[in-house]
Amino acid sequence: MQSHANPAAQAAPQSISAVEAALLDLVNAAHTGDDLHETLAAAGVEIGKAEALISHRNRTGSFRTPDELEAAGSLGSGDIESLLAFLGQPAFNSETETLDYVMWCHGSGLSVADPSRFGRVERRASGLRLHSQTYSREGGGYIVGQSDVIASIPTPAFALGKQFHVRSILLSMHSSPVPFDVLGRPLATPMGASLWDGHLRTADVEIRSLQSPDNRFLRLPVAATPKVRWGIGVALDAFVLAVPEFSSDRFWLEISAVGVEFVTRTSSGVVATDR
């Protein structure tokens, strides 16, 4: 199977993980070393290293990768591993979690990052339908229609003294009646989802092979239940395969709605960190 990738996308730098992004954001957003003391202490890292780290950032600019954090000389590789391990864990015990809001975006309001990757993009009352391209052997293989489909989620950030966390991504979708080709490959499916909070990519979620073309309610848990700071967006890696001898109307993926579960957490004896 061959995908005609976007050259611009190939030239982009390799993405860092969601937990690494959270660590970089924490350091880059700190006004002084005091802002990092609680997190460093909870991760078992000497808090005295915070001042030198912030001083280096103020001289050279924001950190872009964990390697730059280590190169600054304040944190060793063991310190960074401890911080990543700490930030990758939920802030509180799960039994203290309260579901406050479920917010949805209807499929007709979704945006497609690169509509040219599909044979046709159709906005319907039932959602956004992505059609496969007409099969061609240009380039020596199958043509894969693949692009991010982006949902802007109405976001409650702070209310009645509570700050919200994202617990899961919700999907309602279905696809053309024959979900697999003769080789067992999915013809139309989201391959994964990424969670964005403003400009920060805070989580990545894998979507395993779906066994049915009809998936009216999928719940995708989000690791570490990241805290909400700005506005939430969900990017789905949508995939529709072109198949020999079939037109673009034969295979499609329709996304009816994308939602997010927002939860609040209350203290249960575990120290909460502002991350």
N, C-alpha and C positions, 0 to 999 in steps of 0.2 A: 504494500500500500504506500503510495507516495502522496505527500501533501505539498501543495505549492505555497510555501510559507511567504509571508510578507518580508521583504528584505530589510525594512526598517526594524521589524521586530527581531530579526536575527542579529542586528547590530547593537541591540540594547544590552546593557550590562546584566549579568546574572542576578536574579532576584535573591534577596536574603529572606530568611524564614520570618514568620510572624513574630516569634519570640525575640529574635535578634532585632527586628524593627522596634519592638516595644522597649528593649534595652537602650537602643540608640535614641529613641524619642525621649526616654526618661532623662538621659544625660544631657541631651541637647536643649531640653526645655527647662533644666534647672537654672535658677538665678544665682544661687550660691551653693557651696558644698553642703551646707546645712540641709538643703532640699533632698540630698541623697543619703543622709545618715541613716534614716530608718530602714531604707531598702538594703543598704550595704550591711547593716547590722543583722537584719533578718536573714540575709544570705550567708552570713559568716565571714564577711569581708571586712577588713580593718577600715573603720570610718575615716581615719586620718588621710586615706588616699583620695578622698573626695575633693579636697581643696586643690591639690595638684592637678587633678583631672579637669576641673572646671577652669583653672588657670590656663592649661594647655589649650582647651577649647576656645577660650576668649582670644588667645593669640593667633590661632591657626584657622579658626572657623569650625563649623559643625562637623561632627564625626559622621561618616557615611557607611562604614563597615565595622564589624567587631575587630578586624585586624588593625584598624586605625586606633581603636581604643587601646589595644595592647601596645602598639607602636608608641603611644604617648608616654609610656614608661611608668604610669601609675598602677595599672592593673596587670597582673600576670595572667597567663592562660588559665591557671586554676581559678583565679578570681572570676574571670569571665564565665567559665563553665559553671561556677557556683551561682552566679547571678542569673544565667540563662535557665538553669534548673529551677531556681526559685520562682522566676517570672513565668515559667511554664506551668505552674501549679495554680489551682483555683485559690482565690484570696480567702475563702471561708469554707467551712464544712458544708456539704451539699444539703444537709437537713435544715439549714437556716435559710434556704433559698425560697423566695416567694415570686411566683409569676404575676407580674403586674399588667403587662400589655402584650398583645399580639397585633402587630401592625403589618398590613398588606399593601402591596402595589399591584394593581391589575395589569395583566399582560399587555393590554393595548397601549400602556404607557411606557413600555420598556424601550431602551435604546440599543441599537446594534452598532458595535464599534466599526465594523467593516461590512456593510451590506453586500458589497460586490463579491464576497466569498460564497454567497448563496445564489441559487437560480432565481429565487424570488423571495421577497420579504413582504408578508401580507398581514395587515392589521385587521383583526376581526373583532366582533362583539365578544367572542369567546376567548380572545387572547392574541398573542403574536405567533404567527406561523412562519417557520423557516423552511423553504423548499430546497431540495437538492438541485445541484446543477445538472444539466443534461450531460450524460456520460460522454467522455472524450478520451482518446488515447494520447493526447498531447502530453509530452513529457514522459511517456512510457509507462503510465500507470493510472490508477484511479485518481479522480479529482475529489478532494475532501473539502467540503464547505465547513469552515471552522472559524469562529470569531467570538469575542466576548459579547454577551448580552447583559446589559447593565440595568439594575433596578434601583431607583432612588426611594429609600424607605422612610416614611414619616417617622421622625425620631424624637422620643421623649428623653431629654438628657438629664433633667434634674427637676424634682417636684417634691414638695412637702419634706424637705430635708434629706431626700434619698437620691442617690446617684445610681443610674441603671447600668446593668451588664447585659451583654448578648449571650443567650444560652444556646440558641439553635437557629438555623436557617430553615425555612419552610418552602416547599415547592408544590405547585399543582400543575400537572402537565400531562400530555399524552402524545403519541406519535402514530405514524402510519401503521396500518394493521400488521404488516410483516416486519418485526423489529430486528431480524438478523438476516444476513445473506447466507449463501450455501456454505461458507467457510466459518460461520458462527460469529462473524463480526457485527457489532451493533450498527444499524443503519442510521439511526437518529437518536441522540442522547446527549445530555450534558455530561462532560467528562469530569468536571469538578466545579467548585465554587470558591471564590475568595471574598472575604469580608473587608470592607473599607470603612474607616472612620475618618471623614475628611480626607486629608492627603495621605493617611497612613493605612497601609495594608496590615490588618491586625490578625488575620487568621486565614488558613487555607483548609478546605474540606474536600476530601475525595468522595466521588460518587461512584460506587461500585456498579458493575454491570447489572442493569435492571432486567428482570425476568419477564416483564410484561410491558406492552406498549401503553397500558392505561395506568398512570400513576397520579391519582387525583390528590393524594396527600403524602408527601415525603417529609420526614423530619430529619435534619442533618445536624447532629450535635456539634457545637463549636468548642474546641479545646481551650481551657483556661478562662472561659467566659470573660472576654475582655471588657473593660470598663468603657462606657460611652462618653466621649468628650465633645464631639461636634455633630456630624450628621452621618447616618449609616447608608452605605451603598453595598449592593451585592452584585458581583460580576460572575456570570455563568459562562463556562467554556463550552459553548454549544457546538455540536458536531452533527453534520448530515452528510452521509456518504453517497456519491453518485454511483449508480449501478448500471452495467451494460444493458442496452436495449430498452431503457426506461426513460421517460421524459421527466422534467423537473417536478411535475405534479404527482409523481408516483410515491415519493418518499419525503416525509416532512416531520418536523418536530414543532408542536404547539405548546407554548408556555402560557398558561392561563393566569397564574398569579405567583408572586414571590413574596414571602413574608419573613418576619424575624420575631422571635420571642425575647422580650425584655424582662429581666428579673431584677429584683433588689435582694440584697443580702444583709443580714443582721448579725452582730457579733455573737459568737458562741465559744469564746475563750481563745480563738485563734486571732493573732494580730493581723489587722487589715493594713495593707500598704496602698498608698495612692500611686497606682501604676497604670 
